[in-house]
Every structure is written in C-alpha cells, then in structure tokens.
Amino acid sequence: MSMKGKFRNFFGIEDEEYEIIEEEIEQEDKPQRRSERKEEKANVVSLKSVQKSAKMVLFEPRSFNEVQDIADHVVNRRSVVINLQRVDTQQARQIIDFMSGTVYAVSGQIKKLGSQTFLCTPENIEISGNITEIMEEADPEQRW
C-alpha cells in the first residue's frame, strides 16, 4: 500500500467516499420511482372523454342524392337514424343498399328500428336488443 493509502485508512477517508456514493445511488433510485408513477398515471383514461365523442344524427332523406352525406357521418364515427318515409320504395332500397355497404366498410352495424326506420352505427357503438314489429301490410313488396 502506498503512503496515500495508509493516510486514507488512518483517517477513514475511504469510508466517507463510500457513504457518499451510496447516497448518490439512493438519489438516483428515487427519480426512477417517480417516473414510474407518472407512467402509471399516463395509462389511465377518463371514461367521460370517451362518452363525449359519441353522437347520433337523424336523417329524413327526400332522394337518393342525400345518401352520401348520411354515409359521411357513419365514416366519421357517428350513429345515424334514417327515416325513409319521404322516399319511394325503390330509392329507399338504394339508400339501404348504399348504407349497408358503408356500414360494412367501417365494421359497423345496421338495424331496422321500424317499418321505414334504420339505425346505422360505426364500430365504436354496440347495438344490443331487438325491436319486434307486427306487420299488417297486405303487400309483401312493401317489406324490406
């Protein structure tokens, strides 16, 4: 051992250096724990913010020309209720065919709510339940 080493051992300088190093290590561990807590908090999602994004739009088209505007709402993740009372049977079928393709493209759902009312939803909305309807129509062509 050198003369410096003997002095350090005699005065106990090396022991203090080790303590300082241990304190520095402890200080380095504390910020990591804080960052872990921040990461845990970052994984929390507020359910209120998810619910605010859900919207429903009502449409009563008068011609097939309006169907693209209706489809744009479904593509933009909004539910759409379509009332087909103001269009003739042929245009109503074309509208439903077009909307069925749109809903399929966005992995959504389409449900019949009434004799001439349909609900089209994107993938982020789930439809559950059924509405039964007693059809008293004499003409089977009127049914979709």
C-alpha positions in Angstrom: 0.0 0.0 0.0 1.2 3.5 -0.8 1.7 6.3 1.6 -1.6 7.9 0.5 -3.5 4.7 1.1 -2.1 4.5 4.6 -3.2 8.1 5.3 -6.7 7.4 4.0 -7.0 4.2 6.1 -5.7 6.0 9.2 -8.1 9.0 8.8 -11.0 6.9 7.5 -11.4 9.0 4.3 -12.3 5.9 2.1 -15.3 5.1 4.3 -16.8 8.6 3.7 -16.4 8.2 0.0 -18.3 5.0 0.1 -21.1 6.7 2.0 -21.3 9.5 -0.5 -21.5 7.0 -3.3 -24.3 5.1 -1.5 -26.3 8.4 -1.1 -25.9 9.2 -4.8 -27.2 5.8 -5.7 -30.2 6.2 -3.4 -30.9 9.6 -5.0 -30.8 8.1 -8.5 -33.4 5.4 -7.5 -36.0 8.0 -6.2 -36.5 9.8 -9.6 -37.0 6.5 -11.3 -39.8 5.6 -9.0 -41.4 9.0 -9.6 -41.2 8.4 -13.4 -42.8 5.0 -12.9 -45.7 6.6 -11.1 -46.1 9.2 -13.9 -46.1 6.3 -16.5 -48.8 4.5 -14.4 -50.9 7.7 -14.4 -50.5 8.2 -18.1 -52.1 4.8 -18.7 -55.4 5.9 -17.1 -58.1 7.0 -19.5 -61.1 9.0 -18.4 -64.4 7.4 -19.4 -66.1 10.8 -19.6 -63.9 11.8 -22.5 -64.9 8.6 -24.4 -68.6 9.2 -23.8 -68.5 12.7 -25.1 -67.3 11.6 -28.6 -70.5 9.6 -29.2 -73.0 11.4 -31.3 -76.2 10.5 -33.1 -77.6 12.2 -36.2 -81.2 11.9 -37.5 -81.9 12.0 -41.3 -85.1 12.0 -43.3 -83.8 11.9 -46.9 -86.1 13.0 -49.7 -84.0 11.5 -52.5 -81.0 9.1 -53.1 -78.8 12.1 -53.6 -78.6 12.7 -49.9 -77.2 9.3 -49.1 -73.5 10.3 -49.4 -74.0 13.0 -46.7 -75.5 10.3 -44.4 -72.7 7.9 -45.1 -70.1 10.6 -44.3 -71.5 10.8 -40.7 -71.0 7.0 -40.2 -67.5 7.1 -41.6 -66.8 9.9 -39.1 -67.9 7.6 -36.3 -71.4 9.0 -35.6 -74.5 6.9 -35.3 -77.3 7.7 -37.8 -81.0 7.1 -37.7 -82.6 7.2 -41.1 -86.4 7.7 -41.6 -87.3 6.6 -45.2 -91.0 7.7 -45.1 -90.4 10.6 -47.6 -88.8 8.5 -50.4 -90.4 5.9 -52.7 -89.7 2.2 -52.3 -87.1 2.0 -55.0 -85.0 4.9 -53.6 -85.4 3.5 -50.1 -83.9 0.2 -51.2 -81.0 2.0 -52.9 -80.3 4.1 -49.8 -80.3 1.0 -47.6 -78.0 -0.8 -50.0 -75.6 2.1 -50.0 -75.7 2.4 -46.3 -75.2 -1.3 -45.8 -72.0 -1.1 -47.8 -70.8 1.9 -45.9 -71.5 0.3 -42.5 -69.7 -2.9 -43.7 -66.7 -0.9 -44.7 -66.3 0.7 -41.3 -67.1 -2.6 -39.4 -70.3 -1.2 -38.0 -73.9 -2.4 -37.8 -77.2 -1.6 -39.3 -80.5 -2.4 -37.6 -84.1 -1.9 -38.6 -86.0 0.0 -35.9 -89.4 0.3 -37.6 -91.1 -0.3 -40.9 -89.1 2.6 -42.5 -86.6 3.5 -39.9 -83.0 2.2 -39.7 -80.1 2.7 -37.3 -76.5 2.7 -38.7 -73.6 2.7 -36.3 -69.9 2.6 -36.7 -67.6 0.1 -35.0 -67.3 2.1 -31.7 -71.0 1.8 -30.9 -72.5 -1.5 -29.9 -76.2 -2.3 -30.6 -77.9 -4.8 -28.3 -81.5 -6.0 -28.2 -84.2 -6.3 -30.8 -87.4 -4.4 -31.7 -90.2 -6.7 -32.8 -92.8 -5.4 -35.2 -96.2 -6.8 -36.2 -96.5 -6.3 -39.9 -100.1 -5.7 -41.1 -99.2 -4.8 -44.6 -101.1 -6.7 -47.3 -98.3 -6.2 -49.9 -95.2 -8.2 -49.2 -93.2 -5.9 -51.6 -93.5 -3.1 -49.1 -91.3 -5.0 -46.6 -87.5 -4.8 -46.8 
